[in-house]
């Protein structure tokens, strides 16, 4: 088998383009992933027309003023604004593709909000104009703006509620009201009740005023209880729910290292599967298979050599790639032996899949194409989140992901990179079993070779 | 397997006993029996699909028979020269020879490489990539690989198919030389004239059956039509016509 190994290496050495692709491709992928992960997310260009006159972006609510314009800066965090001066210019920017969307804030927005807050009337509206030519860009801009508008909306409503709660507390407990620059003392319900109760105590029991005063005390008590209850209720409306996250499965995979694991496994898959499929198909297209298996090498020995060589090449290339990715993303170098182990086992499983593919192809080009056509959907299926689909489709996708090495390899490698759950044991056993299964399928396919 | 295949007069290099090969429902070879002797040059002829390549592949050990057996004298592997050059086109001539010499566990692979380069006249092309060689030179390397282990029998599947007349002439000189040194040479061909000129014996296959075994002259004489002896004598020297008539008479 040693001489077959040497022979295949000599063939690879004489195919500099192929070897170059095998080395350069994963490195390029690594660099792209690294830059993508280390760069901040992009912002959609949005034409912004603010028709609210300068100095008029203020809400008057009771004796409080809320400056709405300060919340606009929050919106700019998610978009790259292009300031425009008219609605027509905003639409032109979107139509020409210079902006993915246009956001138009009408001059009446402040009065609309005021009207809604003070009278409960109206529906304050901003216009969002989207370019429908590119559906992905459209979705990106829509989501970026909508989510940020929702945050602004929540922030404003929280501010309004805060004002309402302060006023309620003053009504309840008393305080000082600023009116026309003068501080006017506000008695408050509790103080009022105390005064009335003091008056009742000072009156003779036969006083005709007592029934009326007791009614006032009862009303004040009911009002105090009711408003006392309303205050925490109003406070909670601003942020009614808080999500407290508990991870049951132990340490979670950081998104960055999970993305790095995906990049590494995609490269491992392509190198392992394509190389193994092509090297085996080469024996057929060069007509050397029959010569080899005439007692020089057993078919199983030949398969083992192809699997071992392809797995070694794939693991070596992706180890270098992992090291490069670690310049951008935190990967635990302390777990390096596990990197080697998981990449080697995953490489074996992918290479076994490759020889199974190479076993059914007559030519190298067909084997490579078949390997590519099978690998892509295998990766795609394994990356579909479990909850994204339901019912029969989920069962089918789970089954497909189970019978190919991608998912198990991804679990094993992301664990090796970060120690994240699920554990590494079962994925490695799974990969070993898949290596044997695909190796056996390749052996069956070789019967057609002779 | 090593058993006595001495027929009493001489020892056969190989004996095929009731060889049958089925591919699914199709019978490629049907109970073929014959023996081959040292120094013989045997041509296997027959129409397309007669089973020539299948028979050679089984003799070479590249294919297992469904039934029957191939008995070889001694335990040396036969040389095998498939129809398409079975070479690594990305490797050089010497690298191809060296690889197979090592796989055949030659005691001195470098000596075997040098010997075959000299024998095939390819010394000056030793380091050239096989893909850059002409079809004729690729066939020479293909034959050299078959001869690396100095086999008692050399099996060639349509060896001259891709060669020009000059290369073909050299090939047959080379093969005649091997036979002269006692190597059994078996080749399949569509070129009946080649069989007539170079073979000492022909095996005629038709639809997987062995229809005839004997010398070319015996095949010419085996044709029954036209019935007159004089006409039959006129066929002598025209093996191709005799071969076609022979097949037609037997419904092939």
Interface residues (C-beta under 8 A of the other chain):
Chain A: X3 X4 X6 X7 X10 X11 X14 X15 X286 X287 X288 X290 X291 X292 X293 X294 X295 X296 X297 X450
Chain B: X57 X60 X61 X62 X63 X77 X80 X82 X84 X85 X86 X87 X88 X89 X90 X91 X95 X99 X100 X102 X103 X104 X129 X145
